[in-house]
Amino acid sequence: MRFTTIKVALAAATAAWILGGSAQAADPELVVFDWSGYEDPEFYKGFTEANGAAPTFAFFGDEEEAFQKLRAGFQADLAHPCSQSVSRWKDAGLIKPMDAKRIDNFADLNPGL
Protein backbone atom coordinates (compact mmCIF):
# COMPACT_ATOMS: atom_id res chain seq x y z
CA MET A 1 0.00 0.00 0.00
CA ARG A 2 2.75 2.46 0.95
CA PHE A 3 4.68 1.76 -2.29
CA THR A 4 1.55 2.41 -4.36
CA THR A 5 1.00 5.70 -2.54
CA ILE A 6 4.60 6.69 -3.20
CA LYS A 7 4.25 5.76 -6.88
CA VAL A 8 1.08 7.82 -7.24
CA ALA A 9 2.64 10.77 -5.42
CA LEU A 10 5.76 10.58 -7.56
CA ALA A 11 3.73 10.35 -10.74
CA ALA A 12 1.70 13.37 -9.69
CA ALA A 13 4.75 15.39 -8.71
CA THR A 14 6.59 14.52 -11.89
CA ALA A 15 3.62 14.99 -14.19
CA ALA A 16 2.54 18.16 -12.45
CA TRP A 17 5.26 20.28 -13.96
CA ILE A 18 5.83 20.28 -17.68
CA LEU A 19 8.78 22.42 -18.69
CA GLY A 20 8.55 25.12 -21.31
CA GLY A 21 11.09 23.41 -23.58
CA SER A 22 9.26 20.12 -23.79
CA ALA A 23 9.67 17.79 -26.74
CA GLN A 24 7.24 17.79 -29.64
CA ALA A 25 4.36 15.33 -29.45
CA ALA A 26 5.77 13.36 -32.39
CA ASP A 27 9.04 12.80 -30.52
CA PRO A 28 8.70 9.57 -28.52
CA GLU A 29 11.70 10.40 -26.30
CA LEU A 30 10.73 11.60 -22.84
CA VAL A 31 13.50 13.43 -20.98
CA VAL A 32 13.01 13.33 -17.21
CA PHE A 33 15.14 15.62 -15.01
CA ASP A 34 15.01 14.17 -11.51
CA TRP A 35 16.72 13.10 -8.33
CA SER A 36 18.71 9.89 -8.60
CA GLY A 37 16.68 6.94 -7.37
CA TYR A 38 13.42 7.81 -9.11
CA GLU A 39 14.45 5.93 -12.24
CA ASP A 40 12.91 2.70 -10.89
CA PRO A 41 11.33 0.96 -13.93
CA GLU A 42 8.09 0.39 -11.99
CA PHE A 43 7.49 4.17 -11.97
CA TYR A 44 7.33 4.38 -15.76
CA LYS A 45 6.26 0.88 -16.80
CA GLY A 46 3.16 2.16 -18.61
CA PHE A 47 5.21 4.67 -20.58
CA THR A 48 7.68 1.99 -21.67
CA GLU A 49 4.87 -0.36 -22.73
CA ALA A 50 3.12 2.38 -24.70
CA ASN A 51 6.24 3.78 -26.37
CA GLY A 52 8.59 0.83 -26.66
CA ALA A 53 11.37 2.60 -24.80
CA ALA A 54 12.08 3.89 -21.31
CA PRO A 55 12.39 7.61 -20.62
CA THR A 56 15.80 9.24 -20.79
CA PHE A 57 16.92 10.42 -17.36
CA ALA A 58 19.15 13.32 -16.37
CA PHE A 59 19.90 13.73 -12.68
CA PHE A 60 20.66 16.59 -10.35
CA GLY A 61 22.23 16.51 -6.90
CA ASP A 62 20.41 19.41 -5.26
CA GLU A 63 17.73 22.02 -5.91
CA GLU A 64 20.11 24.84 -6.79
CA GLU A 65 21.92 22.69 -9.35
CA ALA A 66 18.61 21.78 -10.98
CA PHE A 67 17.39 25.37 -11.03
CA GLN A 68 20.60 26.73 -12.53
CA LYS A 69 20.84 23.99 -15.15
CA LEU A 70 17.29 24.68 -16.33
CA ARG A 71 17.86 28.44 -16.36
CA ALA A 72 20.96 27.87 -18.47
CA GLY A 73 18.82 26.19 -21.12
CA PHE A 74 18.81 22.48 -20.33
CA GLN A 75 15.76 21.02 -22.08
CA ALA A 76 13.61 18.44 -20.29
CA ASP A 77 10.03 17.31 -20.68
CA LEU A 78 9.42 16.62 -17.00
CA ALA A 79 11.19 17.72 -13.86
CA HIS A 80 10.75 17.04 -10.17
CA PRO A 81 11.16 20.14 -8.02
CA CYS A 82 10.64 19.92 -4.28
CA SER A 83 7.49 21.59 -3.02
CA GLN A 84 9.40 24.52 -1.49
CA SER A 85 10.93 25.31 -4.91
CA VAL A 86 7.83 25.26 -7.10
CA SER A 87 7.10 29.00 -6.78
CA ARG A 88 10.70 29.90 -7.56
CA TRP A 89 10.75 27.67 -10.64
CA LYS A 90 7.39 29.06 -11.78
CA ASP A 91 8.48 32.68 -11.27
CA ALA A 92 11.60 31.96 -13.35
CA GLY A 93 9.41 30.66 -16.20
CA LEU A 94 10.72 27.11 -15.93
CA ILE A 95 7.41 25.31 -15.44
CA LYS A 96 3.90 25.36 -16.77
CA PRO A 97 0.67 23.94 -15.32
CA MET A 98 -0.04 20.33 -16.15
CA ASP A 99 -2.69 19.25 -18.63
CA ALA A 100 -4.81 16.91 -16.49
CA LYS A 101 -6.37 15.41 -19.64
CA ARG A 102 -3.00 13.83 -20.48
CA ILE A 103 -2.85 11.89 -17.18
CA ASP A 104 -4.91 8.70 -17.50
CA ASN A 105 -5.30 8.17 -13.75
CA PHE A 106 -5.74 11.80 -12.77
CA ALA A 107 -8.99 11.02 -10.94
CA ASP A 108 -7.04 8.68 -8.64
CA LEU A 109 -4.66 11.41 -7.44
CA ASN A 110 -5.01 13.36 -4.23
CA PRO A 111 -7.09 16.47 -5.08
CA GLY A 112 -4.71 18.57 -2.98
CA LEU A 113 -1.97 18.06 -5.54
Summary of the structure (lengths in Angstrom):
residues: 113
radius of gyration: 13.6
end to end distance: 19.0
largest distance: 39.5
contacts: 277
relative contact order: 0.24
helix: 43%
strand: 14%
